[in-house]
Amino acid sequence: MPRPTGARVAIVAWLAIALAGVGLAPAAGAQVARTSEYLERMDADGDGRVSLAEYQAWMGYAFDRMDRDGDGVLSADELPGGQGRPITRAEHLARLAATFNRQDRNRDGFLDARELAAPPQR
């Protein structure tokens, strides 16, 4: 497996922080400290679980905030450290889907609080 570099490292690091339940919160700015809070905030329809669409909406806000020119691509100057390969919104959503699928341990297409708290499977 190739060693991640540049933008991949930044996105993987951001996802790790967000999934661990510390640091980053959605555009509303409220910090989340417990996994149950992530579930409550990510669960837009209030059904007690997080769908892929809800997950991508929650986790995708960082891409939108970083995409300063609004062209749907994070260019090197928009990435942390100002370097790395450009990343499209579609690539970002695909990476989020892959992470979601690794966390969906029971393969029901949703994440519950336990799955949100667990690190993604390889």
Phi and psi restraints in degrees (range 20) as a CNS / XPLOR table:
assign (resid 1 and name C) (resid 2 and name N)
       (resid 2 and name CA) (resid 2 and name C) 1.0 -68.4 20.0 2
assign (resid 2 and name N) (resid 2 and name CA)
       (resid 2 and name C) (resid 3 and name N) 1.0 150.3 20.0 2
assign (resid 2 and name C) (resid 3 and name N)
       (resid 3 and name CA) (resid 3 and name C) 1.0 -74.2 20.0 2
assign (resid 3 and name N) (resid 3 and name CA)
       (resid 3 and name C) (resid 4 and name N) 1.0 129.1 20.0 2
assign (resid 3 and name C) (resid 4 and name N)
       (resid 4 and name CA) (resid 4 and name C) 1.0 -67.0 20.0 2
assign (resid 4 and name N) (resid 4 and name CA)
       (resid 4 and name C) (resid 5 and name N) 1.0 142.6 20.0 2
assign (resid 4 and name C) (resid 5 and name N)
       (resid 5 and name CA) (resid 5 and name C) 1.0 -136.2 20.0 2
assign (resid 5 and name N) (resid 5 and name CA)
       (resid 5 and name C) (resid 6 and name N) 1.0 166.9 20.0 2
assign (resid 5 and name C) (resid 6 and name N)
       (resid 6 and name CA) (resid 6 and name C) 1.0 48.5 20.0 2
assign (resid 6 and name N) (resid 6 and name CA)
       (resid 6 and name C) (resid 7 and name N) 1.0 -118.6 20.0 2
assign (resid 6 and name C) (resid 7 and name N)
       (resid 7 and name CA) (resid 7 and name C) 1.0 -63.4 20.0 2
assign (resid 7 and name N) (resid 7 and name CA)
       (resid 7 and name C) (resid 8 and name N) 1.0 -36.4 20.0 2
assign (resid 7 and name C) (resid 8 and name N)
       (resid 8 and name CA) (resid 8 and name C) 1.0 -60.9 20.0 2
assign (resid 8 and name N) (resid 8 and name CA)
       (resid 8 and name C) (resid 9 and name N) 1.0 -42.9 20.0 2
assign (resid 8 and name C) (resid 9 and name N)
       (resid 9 and name CA) (resid 9 and name C) 1.0 -61.2 20.0 2
assign (resid 9 and name N) (resid 9 and name CA)
       (resid 9 and name C) (resid 10 and name N) 1.0 -45.1 20.0 2
assign (resid 9 and name C) (resid 10 and name N)
       (resid 10 and name CA) (resid 10 and name C) 1.0 -62.6 20.0 2
assign (resid 10 and name N) (resid 10 and name CA)
       (resid 10 and name C) (resid 11 and name N) 1.0 -44.5 20.0 2
assign (resid 10 and name C) (resid 11 and name N)
       (resid 11 and name CA) (resid 11 and name C) 1.0 -69.6 20.0 2
assign (resid 11 and name N) (resid 11 and name CA)
       (resid 11 and name C) (resid 12 and name N) 1.0 -42.9 20.0 2
assign (resid 11 and name C) (resid 12 and name N)
       (resid 12 and name CA) (resid 12 and name C) 1.0 -61.7 20.0 2
assign (resid 12 and name N) (resid 12 and name CA)
       (resid 12 and name C) (resid 13 and name N) 1.0 -42.0 20.0 2
assign (resid 12 and name C) (resid 13 and name N)
       (resid 13 and name CA) (resid 13 and name C) 1.0 -63.4 20.0 2
assign (resid 13 and name N) (resid 13 and name CA)
       (resid 13 and name C) (resid 14 and name N) 1.0 -43.2 20.0 2
assign (resid 13 and name C) (resid 14 and name N)
       (resid 14 and name CA) (resid 14 and name C) 1.0 -62.0 20.0 2
assign (resid 14 and name N) (resid 14 and name CA)
       (resid 14 and name C) (resid 15 and name N) 1.0 -45.5 20.0 2
assign (resid 14 and name C) (resid 15 and name N)
       (resid 15 and name CA) (resid 15 and name C) 1.0 -62.4 20.0 2
assign (resid 15 and name N) (resid 15 and name CA)
       (resid 15 and name C) (resid 16 and name N) 1.0 -40.4 20.0 2
assign (resid 15 and name C) (resid 16 and name N)
       (resid 16 and name CA) (resid 16 and name C) 1.0 -61.8 20.0 2
assign (resid 16 and name N) (resid 16 and name CA)
       (resid 16 and name C) (resid 17 and name N) 1.0 -42.9 20.0 2
assign (resid 16 and name C) (resid 17 and name N)
       (resid 17 and name CA) (resid 17 and name C) 1.0 -64.2 20.0 2
assign (resid 17 and name N) (resid 17 and name CA)
       (resid 17 and name C) (resid 18 and name N) 1.0 -48.3 20.0 2
assign (resid 17 and name C) (resid 18 and name N)
       (resid 18 and name CA) (resid 18 and name C) 1.0 -63.1 20.0 2
assign (resid 18 and name N) (resid 18 and name CA)
       (resid 18 and name C) (resid 19 and name N) 1.0 -43.2 20.0 2
assign (resid 18 and name C) (resid 19 and name N)
       (resid 19 and name CA) (resid 19 and name C) 1.0 -72.2 20.0 2
assign (resid 19 and name N) (resid 19 and name CA)
       (resid 19 and name C) (resid 20 and name N) 1.0 -23.6 20.0 2
assign (resid 19 and name C) (resid 20 and name N)
       (resid 20 and name CA) (resid 20 and name C) 1.0 -77.0 20.0 2
assign (resid 20 and name N) (resid 20 and name CA)
       (resid 20 and name C) (resid 21 and name N) 1.0 -10.1 20.0 2
assign (resid 20 and name C) (resid 21 and name N)
       (resid 21 and name CA) (resid 21 and name C) 1.0 88.0 20.0 2
assign (resid 21 and name N) (resid 21 and name CA)
       (resid 21 and name C) (resid 22 and name N) 1.0 22.8 20.0 2
assign (resid 21 and name C) (resid 22 and name N)
       (resid 22 and name CA) (resid 22 and name C) 1.0 -131.5 20.0 2
assign (resid 22 and name N) (resid 22 and name CA)
       (resid 22 and name C) (resid 23 and name N) 1.0 156.2 20.0 2
assign (resid 22 and name C) (resid 23 and name N)
       (resid 23 and name CA) (resid 23 and name C) 1.0 83.8 20.0 2
assign (resid 23 and name N) (resid 23 and name CA)
       (resid 23 and name C) (resid 24 and name N) 1.0 -94.9 20.0 2
assign (resid 23 and name C) (resid 24 and name N)
       (resid 24 and name CA) (resid 24 and name C) 1.0 -78.9 20.0 2
assign (resid 24 and name N) (resid 24 and name CA)
       (resid 24 and name C) (resid 25 and name N) 1.0 142.1 20.0 2
assign (resid 24 and name C) (resid 25 and name N)
       (resid 25 and name CA) (resid 25 and name C) 1.0 -134.3 20.0 2
assign (resid 25 and name N) (resid 25 and name CA)
       (resid 25 and name C) (resid 26 and name N) 1.0 168.0 20.0 2
assign (resid 25 and name C) (resid 26 and name N)
       (resid 26 and name CA) (resid 26 and name C) 1.0 -67.0 20.0 2
assign (resid 26 and name N) (resid 26 and name CA)
       (resid 26 and name C) (resid 27 and name N) 1.0 176.7 20.0 2
assign (resid 26 and name C) (resid 27 and name N)
       (resid 27 and name CA) (resid 27 and name C) 1.0 -52.1 20.0 2
assign (resid 27 and name N) (resid 27 and name CA)
       (resid 27 and name C) (resid 28 and name N) 1.0 -24.5 20.0 2
assign (resid 27 and name C) (resid 28 and name N)
       (resid 28 and name CA) (resid 28 and name C) 1.0 -61.9 20.0 2
assign (resid 28 and name N) (resid 28 and name CA)
       (resid 28 and name C) (resid 29 and name N) 1.0 -22.3 20.0 2
assign (resid 28 and name C) (resid 29 and name N)
       (resid 29 and name CA) (resid 29 and name C) 1.0 91.1 20.0 2
assign (resid 29 and name N) (resid 29 and name CA)
       (resid 29 and name C) (resid 30 and name N) 1.0 -4.4 20.0 2
assign (resid 29 and name C) (resid 30 and name N)
       (resid 30 and name CA) (resid 30 and name C) 1.0 -78.6 20.0 2
assign (resid 30 and name N) (resid 30 and name CA)
       (resid 30 and name C) (resid 31 and name N) 1.0 131.2 20.0 2
assign (resid 30 and name C) (resid 31 and name N)
       (resid 31 and name CA) (resid 31 and name C) 1.0 -81.5 20.0 2
assign (resid 31 and name N) (resid 31 and name CA)
       (resid 31 and name C) (resid 32 and name N) 1.0 142.6 20.0 2
assign (resid 31 and name C) (resid 32 and name N)
       (resid 32 and name CA) (resid 32 and name C) 1.0 -109.1 20.0 2
assign (resid 32 and name N) (resid 32 and name CA)
       (resid 32 and name C) (resid 33 and name N) 1.0 131.1 20.0 2
assign (resid 32 and name C) (resid 33 and name N)
       (resid 33 and name CA) (resid 33 and name C) 1.0 -111.5 20.0 2
assign (resid 33 and name N) (resid 33 and name CA)
       (resid 33 and name C) (resid 34 and name N) 1.0 -24.7 20.0 2
assign (resid 33 and name C) (resid 34 and name N)
       (resid 34 and name CA) (resid 34 and name C) 1.0 -122.9 20.0 2
assign (resid 34 and name N) (resid 34 and name CA)
       (resid 34 and name C) (resid 35 and name N) 1.0 150.3 20.0 2
assign (resid 34 and name C) (resid 35 and name N)
       (resid 35 and name CA) (resid 35 and name C) 1.0 -57.8 20.0 2
assign (resid 35 and name N) (resid 35 and name CA)
       (resid 35 and name C) (resid 36 and name N) 1.0 -38.0 20.0 2
assign (resid 35 and name C) (resid 36 and name N)
       (resid 36 and name CA) (resid 36 and name C) 1.0 -61.0 20.0 2
assign (resid 36 and name N) (resid 36 and name CA)
       (resid 36 and name C) (resid 37 and name N) 1.0 -31.9 20.0 2
assign (resid 36 and name C) (resid 37 and name N)
       (resid 37 and name CA) (resid 37 and name C) 1.0 -68.9 20.0 2
assign (resid 37 and name N) (resid 37 and name CA)
       (resid 37 and name C) (resid 38 and name N) 1.0 -38.5 20.0 2
assign (resid 37 and name C) (resid 38 and name N)
       (resid 38 and name CA) (resid 38 and name C) 1.0 -59.9 20.0 2
assign (resid 38 and name N) (resid 38 and name CA)
       (resid 38 and name C) (resid 39 and name N) 1.0 -46.8 20.0 2
assign (resid 38 and name C) (resid 39 and name N)
       (resid 39 and name CA) (resid 39 and name C) 1.0 -58.7 20.0 2
assign (resid 39 and name N) (resid 39 and name CA)
       (resid 39 and name C) (resid 40 and name N) 1.0 -47.8 20.0 2
assign (resid 39 and name C) (resid 40 and name N)
       (resid 40 and name CA) (resid 40 and name C) 1.0 -59.5 20.0 2
assign (resid 40 and name N) (resid 40 and name CA)
       (resid 40 and name C) (resid 41 and name N) 1.0 -42.0 20.0 2
assign (resid 40 and name C) (resid 41 and name N)
       (resid 41 and name CA) (resid 41 and name C) 1.0 -79.7 20.0 2
assign (resid 41 and name N) (resid 41 and name CA)
       (resid 41 and name C) (resid 42 and name N) 1.0 -35.3 20.0 2
assign (resid 41 and name C) (resid 42 and name N)
       (resid 42 and name CA) (resid 42 and name C) 1.0 -75.8 20.0 2
assign (resid 42 and name N) (resid 42 and name CA)
       (resid 42 and name C) (resid 43 and name N) 1.0 -29.1 20.0 2
assign (resid 42 and name C) (resid 43 and name N)
       (resid 43 and name CA) (resid 43 and name C) 1.0 -78.4 20.0 2
assign (resid 43 and name N) (resid 43 and name CA)
       (resid 43 and name C) (resid 44 and name N) 1.0 79.3 20.0 2
assign (resid 43 and name C) (resid 44 and name N)
       (resid 44 and name CA) (resid 44 and name C) 1.0 -62.9 20.0 2
assign (resid 44 and name N) (resid 44 and name CA)
       (resid 44 and name C) (resid 45 and name N) 1.0 -32.6 20.0 2
assign (resid 44 and name C) (resid 45 and name N)
       (resid 45 and name CA) (resid 45 and name C) 1.0 -94.7 20.0 2
assign (resid 45 and name N) (resid 45 and name CA)
       (resid 45 and name C) (resid 46 and name N) 1.0 1.1 20.0 2
assign (resid 45 and name C) (resid 46 and name N)
       (resid 46 and name CA) (resid 46 and name C) 1.0 68.4 20.0 2
assign (resid 46 and name N) (resid 46 and name CA)
       (resid 46 and name C) (resid 47 and name N) 1.0 24.7 20.0 2
assign (resid 46 and name C) (resid 47 and name N)
       (resid 47 and name CA) (resid 47 and name C) 1.0 -91.1 20.0 2
assign (resid 47 and name N) (resid 47 and name CA)
       (resid 47 and name C) (resid 48 and name N) 1.0 6.6 20.0 2
assign (resid 47 and name C) (resid 48 and name N)
       (resid 48 and name CA) (resid 48 and name C) 1.0 83.5 20.0 2
assign (resid 48 and name N) (resid 48 and name CA)
       (resid 48 and name C) (resid 49 and name N) 1.0 10.8 20.0 2
assign (resid 48 and name C) (resid 49 and name N)
       (resid 49 and name CA) (resid 49 and name C) 1.0 -151.3 20.0 2
assign (resid 49 and name N) (resid 49 and name CA)
       (resid 49 and name C) (resid 50 and name N) 1.0 163.4 20.0 2
assign (resid 49 and name C) (resid 50 and name N)
       (resid 50 and name CA) (resid 50 and name C) 1.0 -113.6 20.0 2
assign (resid 50 and name N) (resid 50 and name CA)
       (resid 50 and name C) (resid 51 and name N) 1.0 121.9 20.0 2
assign (resid 50 and name C) (resid 51 and name N)
       (resid 51 and name CA) (resid 51 and name C) 1.0 -83.0 20.0 2
assign (resid 51 and name N) (resid 51 and name CA)
       (resid 51 and name C) (resid 52 and name N) 1.0 168.9 20.0 2
assign (resid 51 and name C) (resid 52 and name N)
       (resid 52 and name CA) (resid 52 and name C) 1.0 -59.3 20.0 2
assign (resid 52 and name N) (resid 52 and name CA)
       (resid 52 and name C) (resid 53 and name N) 1.0 -43.6 20.0 2
assign (resid 52 and name C) (resid 53 and name N)
       (resid 53 and name CA) (resid 53 and name C) 1.0 -61.5 20.0 2
assign (resid 53 and name N) (resid 53 and name CA)
       (resid 53 and name C) (resid 54 and name N) 1.0 -41.9 20.0 2
assign (resid 53 and name C) (resid 54 and name N)
       (resid 54 and name CA) (resid 54 and name C) 1.0 -65.1 20.0 2
assign (resid 54 and name N) (resid 54 and name CA)
       (resid 54 and name C) (resid 55 and name N) 1.0 -41.7 20.0 2
assign (resid 54 and name C) (resid 55 and name N)
       (resid 55 and name CA) (resid 55 and name C) 1.0 -62.1 20.0 2
assign (resid 55 and name N) (resid 55 and name CA)
       (resid 55 and name C) (resid 56 and name N) 1.0 -47.8 20.0 2
assign (resid 55 and name C) (resid 56 and name N)
       (resid 56 and name CA) (resid 56 and name C) 1.0 -65.6 20.0 2
assign (resid 56 and name N) (resid 56 and name CA)
       (resid 56 and name C) (resid 57 and name N) 1.0 -37.5 20.0 2
assign (resid 56 and name C) (resid 57 and name N)
       (resid 57 and name CA) (resid 57 and name C) 1.0 -63.5 20.0 2
assign (resid 57 and name N) (resid 57 and name CA)
       (resid 57 and name C) (resid 58 and name N) 1.0 -44.9 20.0 2
assign (resid 57 and name C) (resid 58 and name N)
       (resid 58 and name CA) (resid 58 and name C) 1.0 -66.5 20.0 2
assign (resid 58 and name N) (resid 58 and name CA)
       (resid 58 and name C) (resid 59 and name N) 1.0 -50.0 20.0 2
assign (resid 58 and name C) (resid 59 and name N)
       (resid 59 and name CA) (resid 59 and name C) 1.0 -77.6 20.0 2
assign (resid 59 and name N) (resid 59 and name CA)
       (resid 59 and name C) (resid 60 and name N) 1.0 -20.6 20.0 2
assign (resid 59 and name C) (resid 60 and name N)
       (resid 60 and name CA) (resid 60 and name C) 1.0 -77.7 20.0 2
assign (resid 60 and name N) (resid 60 and name CA)
       (resid 60 and name C) (resid 61 and name N) 1.0 -11.7 20.0 2
assign (resid 60 and name C) (resid 61 and name N)
       (resid 61 and name CA) (resid 61 and name C) 1.0 -60.0 20.0 2
assign (resid 61 and name N) (resid 61 and name CA)
       (resid 61 and name C) (resid 62 and name N) 1.0 -33.3 20.0 2
assign (resid 61 and name C) (resid 62 and name N)
       (resid 62 and name CA) (resid 62 and name C) 1.0 -64.6 20.0 2
assign (resid 62 and name N) (resid 62 and name CA)
       (resid 62 and name C) (resid 63 and name N) 1.0 -39.6 20.0 2
assign (resid 62 and name C) (resid 63 and name N)
       (resid 63 and name CA) (resid 63 and name C) 1.0 -58.7 20.0 2
assign (resid 63 and name N) (resid 63 and name CA)
       (resid 63 and name C) (resid 64 and name N) 1.0 -49.2 20.0 2
assign (resid 63 and name C) (resid 64 and name N)
       (resid 64 and name CA) (resid 64 and name C) 1.0 -60.6 20.0 2
assign (resid 64 and name N) (resid 64 and name CA)
       (resid 64 and name C) (resid 65 and name N) 1.0 -38.7 20.0 2
assign (resid 64 and name C) (resid 65 and name N)
       (resid 65 and name CA) (resid 65 and name C) 1.0 -71.0 20.0 2
assign (resid 65 and name N) (resid 65 and name CA)
       (resid 65 and name C) (resid 66 and name N) 1.0 -33.6 20.0 2
assign (resid 65 and name C) (resid 66 and name N)
       (resid 66 and name CA) (resid 66 and name C) 1.0 -78.4 20.0 2
assign (resid 66 and name N) (resid 66 and name CA)
       (resid 66 and name C) (resid 67 and name N) 1.0 -26.9 20.0 2
assign (resid 66 and name C) (resid 67 and name N)
       (resid 67 and name CA) (resid 67 and name C) 1.0 -77.4 20.0 2
assign (resid 67 and name N) (resid 67 and name CA)
       (resid 67 and name C) (resid 68 and name N) 1.0 75.6 20.0 2
assign (resid 67 and name C) (resid 68 and name N)
       (resid 68 and name CA) (resid 68 and name C) 1.0 -60.8 20.0 2
assign (resid 68 and name N) (resid 68 and name CA)
       (resid 68 and name C) (resid 69 and name N) 1.0 -34.2 20.0 2
assign (resid 68 and name C) (resid 69 and name N)
       (resid 69 and name CA) (resid 69 and name C) 1.0 -91.9 20.0 2
assign (resid 69 and name N) (resid 69 and name CA)
       (resid 69 and name C) (resid 70 and name N) 1.0 -1.7 20.0 2
assign (resid 69 and name C) (resid 70 and name N)
       (resid 70 and name CA) (resid 70 and name C) 1.0 66.5 20.0 2
assign (resid 70 and name N) (resid 70 and name CA)
       (resid 70 and name C) (resid 71 and name N) 1.0 25.0 20.0 2
assign (resid 70 and name C) (resid 71 and name N)
       (resid 71 and name CA) (resid 71 and name C) 1.0 -92.1 20.0 2
assign (resid 71 and name N) (resid 71 and name CA)
       (resid 71 and name C) (resid 72 and name N) 1.0 3.0 20.0 2
assign (resid 71 and name C) (resid 72 and name N)
       (resid 72 and name CA) (resid 72 and name C) 1.0 79.9 20.0 2
assign (resid 72 and name N) (resid 72 and name CA)
       (resid 72 and name C) (resid 73 and name N) 1.0 10.2 20.0 2
assign (resid 72 and name C) (resid 73 and name N)
       (resid 73 and name CA) (resid 73 and name C) 1.0 -134.8 20.0 2
assign (resid 73 and name N) (resid 73 and name CA)
       (resid 73 and name C) (resid 74 and name N) 1.0 131.8 20.0 2
assign (resid 73 and name C) (resid 74 and name N)
       (resid 74 and name CA) (resid 74 and name C) 1.0 -88.8 20.0 2
assign (resid 74 and name N) (resid 74 and name CA)
       (resid 74 and name C) (resid 75 and name N) 1.0 107.1 20.0 2
assign (resid 74 and name C) (resid 75 and name N)
       (resid 75 and name CA) (resid 75 and name C) 1.0 -81.4 20.0 2
assign (resid 75 and name N) (resid 75 and name CA)
       (resid 75 and name C) (resid 76 and name N) 1.0 169.5 20.0 2
assign (resid 75 and name C) (resid 76 and name N)
       (resid 76 and name CA) (resid 76 and name C) 1.0 -53.2 20.0 2
assign (resid 76 and name N) (resid 76 and name CA)
       (resid 76 and name C) (resid 77 and name N) 1.0 -41.7 20.0 2
assign (resid 76 and name C) (resid 77 and name N)
       (resid 77 and name CA) (resid 77 and name C) 1.0 -71.8 20.0 2
assign (resid 77 and name N) (resid 77 and name CA)
       (resid 77 and name C) (resid 78 and name N) 1.0 -13.6 20.0 2
assign (resid 77 and name C) (resid 78 and name N)
       (resid 78 and name CA) (resid 78 and name C) 1.0 -94.5 20.0 2
assign (resid 78 and name N) (resid 78 and name CA)
       (resid 78 and name C) (resid 79 and name N) 1.0 -9.6 20.0 2
assign (resid 78 and name C) (resid 79 and name N)
       (resid 79 and name CA) (resid 79 and name C) 1.0 -86.9 20.0 2
assign (resid 79 and name N) (resid 79 and name CA)
       (resid 79 and name C) (resid 80 and name N) 1.0 152.6 20.0 2
assign (resid 79 and name C) (resid 80 and name N)
       (resid 80 and name CA) (resid 80 and name C) 1.0 -56.1 20.0 2
assign (resid 80 and name N) (resid 80 and name CA)
       (resid 80 and name C) (resid 81 and name N) 1.0 133.3 20.0 2
assign (resid 80 and name C) (resid 81 and name N)
       (resid 81 and name CA) (resid 81 and name C) 1.0 83.9 20.0 2
assign (resid 81 and name N) (resid 81 and name CA)
       (resid 81 and name C) (resid 82 and name N) 1.0 -6.1 20.0 2
assign (resid 81 and name C) (resid 82 and name N)
       (resid 82 and name CA) (resid 82 and name C) 1.0 65.8 20.0 2
assign (resid 82 and name N) (resid 82 and name CA)
       (resid 82 and name C) (resid 83 and name N) 1.0 26.4 20.0 2
assign (resid 82 and name C) (resid 83 and name N)
       (resid 83 and name CA) (resid 83 and name C) 1.0 -147.8 20.0 2
assign (resid 83 and name N) (resid 83 and name CA)
       (resid 83 and name C) (resid 84 and name N) 1.0 163.7 20.0 2
assign (resid 83 and name C) (resid 84 and name N)
       (resid 84 and name CA) (resid 84 and name C) 1.0 122.2 20.0 2
assign (resid 84 and name N) (resid 84 and name CA)
       (resid 84 and name C) (resid 85 and name N) 1.0 169.1 20.0 2
assign (resid 84 and name C) (resid 85 and name N)
       (resid 85 and name CA) (resid 85 and name C) 1.0 -74.1 20.0 2
assign (resid 85 and name N) (resid 85 and name CA)
       (resid 85 and name C) (resid 86 and name N) 1.0 137.6 20.0 2
assign (resid 85 and name C) (resid 86 and name N)
       (resid 86 and name CA) (resid 86 and name C) 1.0 -56.5 20.0 2
assign (resid 86 and name N) (resid 86 and name CA)
       (resid 86 and name C) (resid 87 and name N) 1.0 146.1 20.0 2
assign (resid 86 and name C) (resid 87 and name N)
       (resid 87 and name CA) (resid 87 and name C) 1.0 -127.3 20.0 2
assign (resid 87 and name N) (resid 87 and name CA)
       (resid 87 and name C) (resid 88 and name N) 1.0 126.5 20.0 2
assign (resid 87 and name C) (resid 88 and name N)
       (resid 88 and name CA) (resid 88 and name C) 1.0 -83.8 20.0 2
assign (resid 88 and name N) (resid 88 and name CA)
       (resid 88 and name C) (resid 89 and name N) 1.0 161.6 20.0 2
assign (resid 88 and name C) (resid 89 and name N)
       (resid 89 and name CA) (resid 89 and name C) 1.0 -60.0 20.0 2
assign (resid 89 and name N) (resid 89 and name CA)
       (resid 89 and name C) (resid 90 and name N) 1.0 -39.0 20.0 2
assign (resid 89 and name C) (resid 90 and name N)
       (resid 90 and name CA) (resid 90 and name C) 1.0 -61.5 20.0 2
assign (resid 90 and name N) (resid 90 and name CA)
       (resid 90 and name C) (resid 91 and name N) 1.0 -41.9 20.0 2
assign (resid 90 and name C) (resid 91 and name N)
       (resid 91 and name CA) (resid 91 and name C) 1.0 -63.8 20.0 2
assign (resid 91 and name N) (resid 91 and name CA)
       (resid 91 and name C) (resid 92 and name N) 1.0 -42.4 20.0 2
assign (resid 91 and name C) (resid 92 and name N)
       (resid 92 and name CA) (resid 92 and name C) 1.0 -61.8 20.0 2
assign (resid 92 and name N) (resid 92 and name CA)
       (resid 92 and name C) (resid 93 and name N) 1.0 -46.0 20.0 2
assign (resid 92 and name C) (resid 93 and name N)
       (resid 93 and name CA) (resid 93 and name C) 1.0 -64.0 20.0 2
assign (resid 93 and name N) (resid 93 and name CA)
       (resid 93 and name C) (resid 94 and name N) 1.0 -36.4 20.0 2
assign (resid 93 and name C) (resid 94 and name N)
       (resid 94 and name CA) (resid 94 and name C) 1.0 -64.9 20.0 2
assign (resid 94 and name N) (resid 94 and name CA)
       (resid 94 and name C) (resid 95 and name N) 1.0 -39.3 20.0 2
assign (resid 94 and name C) (resid 95 and name N)
       (resid 95 and name CA) (resid 95 and name C) 1.0 -66.2 20.0 2
assign (resid 95 and name N) (resid 95 and name CA)
       (resid 95 and name C) (resid 96 and name N) 1.0 -40.1 20.0 2
assign (resid 95 and name C) (resid 96 and name N)
       (resid 96 and name CA) (resid 96 and name C) 1.0 -63.5 20.0 2
assign (resid 96 and name N) (resid 96 and name CA)
       (resid 96 and name C) (resid 97 and name N) 1.0 -40.1 20.0 2
assign (resid 96 and name C) (resid 97 and name N)
       (resid 97 and name CA) (resid 97 and name C) 1.0 -62.9 20.0 2
assign (resid 97 and name N) (resid 97 and name CA)
       (resid 97 and name C) (resid 98 and name N) 1.0 -40.7 20.0 2
assign (resid 97 and name C) (resid 98 and name N)
       (resid 98 and name CA) (resid 98 and name C) 1.0 -63.7 20.0 2
assign (resid 98 and name N) (resid 98 and name CA)
       (resid 98 and name C) (resid 99 and name N) 1.0 -42.0 20.0 2
assign (resid 98 and name C) (resid 99 and name N)
       (resid 99 and name CA) (resid 99 and name C) 1.0 -64.5 20.0 2
assign (resid 99 and name N) (resid 99 and name CA)
       (resid 99 and name C) (resid 100 and name N) 1.0 -45.4 20.0 2
assign (resid 99 and name C) (resid 100 and name N)
       (resid 100 and name CA) (resid 100 and name C) 1.0 -55.8 20.0 2
assign (resid 100 and name N) (resid 100 and name CA)
       (resid 100 and name C) (resid 101 and name N) 1.0 -47.9 20.0 2
assign (resid 100 and name C) (resid 101 and name N)
       (resid 101 and name CA) (resid 101 and name C) 1.0 -64.4 20.0 2
assign (resid 101 and name N) (resid 101 and name CA)
       (resid 101 and name C) (resid 102 and name N) 1.0 -34.2 20.0 2
assign (resid 101 and name C) (resid 102 and name N)
       (resid 102 and name CA) (resid 102 and name C) 1.0 -69.3 20.0 2
assign (resid 102 and name N) (resid 102 and name CA)
       (resid 102 and name C) (resid 103 and name N) 1.0 -32.9 20.0 2
assign (resid 102 and name C) (resid 103 and name N)
       (resid 103 and name CA) (resid 103 and name C) 1.0 -79.0 20.0 2
assign (resid 103 and name N) (resid 103 and name CA)
       (resid 103 and name C) (resid 104 and name N) 1.0 -24.0 20.0 2
assign (resid 103 and name C) (resid 104 and name N)
       (resid 104 and name CA) (resid 104 and name C) 1.0 -76.8 20.0 2
assign (resid 104 and name N) (resid 104 and name CA)
       (resid 104 and name C) (resid 105 and name N) 1.0 75.8 20.0 2
assign (resid 104 and name C) (resid 105 and name N)
       (resid 105 and name CA) (resid 105 and name C) 1.0 -64.0 20.0 2
assign (resid 105 and name N) (resid 105 and name CA)
       (resid 105 and name C) (resid 106 and name N) 1.0 -33.7 20.0 2
assign (resid 105 and name C) (resid 106 and name N)
       (resid 106 and name CA) (resid 106 and name C) 1.0 -90.4 20.0 2
assign (resid 106 and name N) (resid 106 and name CA)
       (resid 106 and name C) (resid 107 and name N) 1.0 2.1 20.0 2
assign (resid 106 and name C) (resid 107 and name N)
       (resid 107 and name CA) (resid 107 and name C) 1.0 57.1 20.0 2
assign (resid 107 and name N) (resid 107 and name CA)
       (resid 107 and name C) (resid 108 and name N) 1.0 36.9 20.0 2
assign (resid 107 and name C) (resid 108 and name N)
       (resid 108 and name CA) (resid 108 and name C) 1.0 -96.1 20.0 2
assign (resid 108 and name N) (resid 108 and name CA)
       (resid 108 and name C) (resid 109 and name N) 1.0 1.1 20.0 2
assign (resid 108 and name C) (resid 109 and name N)
       (resid 109 and name CA) (resid 109 and name C) 1.0 85.4 20.0 2
assign (resid 109 and name N) (resid 109 and name CA)
       (resid 109 and name C) (resid 110 and name N) 1.0 8.9 20.0 2
assign (resid 109 and name C) (resid 110 and name N)
       (resid 110 and name CA) (resid 110 and name C) 1.0 -140.0 20.0 2
assign (resid 110 and name N) (resid 110 and name CA)
       (resid 110 and name C) (resid 111 and name N) 1.0 157.0 20.0 2
assign (resid 110 and name C) (resid 111 and name N)
       (resid 111 and name CA) (resid 111 and name C) 1.0 -110.2 20.0 2
assign (resid 111 and name N) (resid 111 and name CA)
       (resid 111 and name C) (resid 112 and name N) 1.0 130.8 20.0 2
assign (resid 111 and name C) (resid 112 and name N)
       (resid 112 and name CA) (resid 112 and name C) 1.0 -100.1 20.0 2
assign (resid 112 and name N) (resid 112 and name CA)
       (resid 112 and name C) (resid 113 and name N) 1.0 -179.4 20.0 2
assign (resid 112 and name C) (resid 113 and name N)
       (resid 113 and name CA) (resid 113 and name C) 1.0 -58.7 20.0 2
assign (resid 113 and name N) (resid 113 and name CA)
       (resid 113 and name C) (resid 114 and name N) 1.0 -40.1 20.0 2
assign (resid 113 and name C) (resid 114 and name N)
       (resid 114 and name CA) (resid 114 and name C) 1.0 -65.0 20.0 2
assign (resid 114 and name N) (resid 114 and name CA)
       (resid 114 and name C) (resid 115 and name N) 1.0 -42.6 20.0 2
assign (resid 114 and name C) (resid 115 and name N)
       (resid 115 and name CA) (resid 115 and name C) 1.0 -68.6 20.0 2
assign (resid 115 and name N) (resid 115 and name CA)
       (resid 115 and name C) (resid 116 and name N) 1.0 -35.6 20.0 2
assign (resid 115 and name C) (resid 116 and name N)
       (resid 116 and name CA) (resid 116 and name C) 1.0 -64.5 20.0 2
assign (resid 116 and name N) (resid 116 and name CA)
       (resid 116 and name C) (resid 117 and name N) 1.0 -34.1 20.0 2
assign (resid 116 and name C) (resid 117 and name N)
       (resid 117 and name CA) (resid 117 and name C) 1.0 -76.6 20.0 2
assign (resid 117 and name N) (resid 117 and name CA)
       (resid 117 and name C) (resid 118 and name N) 1.0 -24.7 20.0 2
assign (resid 117 and name C) (resid 118 and name N)
       (resid 118 and name CA) (resid 118 and name C) 1.0 -84.6 20.0 2
assign (resid 118 and name N) (resid 118 and name CA)
       (resid 118 and name C) (resid 119 and name N) 1.0 145.2 20.0 2
assign (resid 118 and name C) (resid 119 and name N)
       (resid 119 and name CA) (resid 119 and name C) 1.0 -66.2 20.0 2
assign (resid 119 and name N) (resid 119 and name CA)
       (resid 119 and name C) (resid 120 and name N) 1.0 149.6 20.0 2
assign (resid 119 and name C) (resid 120 and name N)
       (resid 120 and name CA) (resid 120 and name C) 1.0 -59.6 20.0 2
assign (resid 120 and name N) (resid 120 and name CA)
       (resid 120 and name C) (resid 121 and name N) 1.0 143.8 20.0 2
assign (resid 120 and name C) (resid 121 and name N)
       (resid 121 and name CA) (resid 121 and name C) 1.0 -75.8 20.0 2
assign (resid 121 and name N) (resid 121 and name CA)
       (resid 121 and name C) (resid 122 and name N) 1.0 157.1 20.0 2
